[in-house]
């Protein structure tokens, strides 16, 4: 039944096991350790109200919730969201620095 009538996008391919299969026991552990550090840093930015955290943490959190089903972060469908949100964060941060600099110059 799974081969003929199931939707491949909804089948579990073992998201938690993927890095262990690809990189071995040590590599999979290092992968999840680095992902945990990155997500922890994004959460701190999110909790502090920083722009990069507000933009990127929700998308990465959805990937964390989807982890038992499949590795969302490595899927091609998530790449455009990560790229666009990262670029928006870069542009908005540069713009905010420019505005702050102009404000300081005007007050001087």
Secondary structure, DSSP 8 states (H G I E B T S, - for coil): -HHHHS-GGGS---HHHHHHHHHHHHHHHHHHHHHHHHHHHHHHHHHTT-HHHHHHHHHHHHHHHHTTT--GGGSHHHHHHHHHHHHHHHHHHHHHHHHHHHHHHHH-
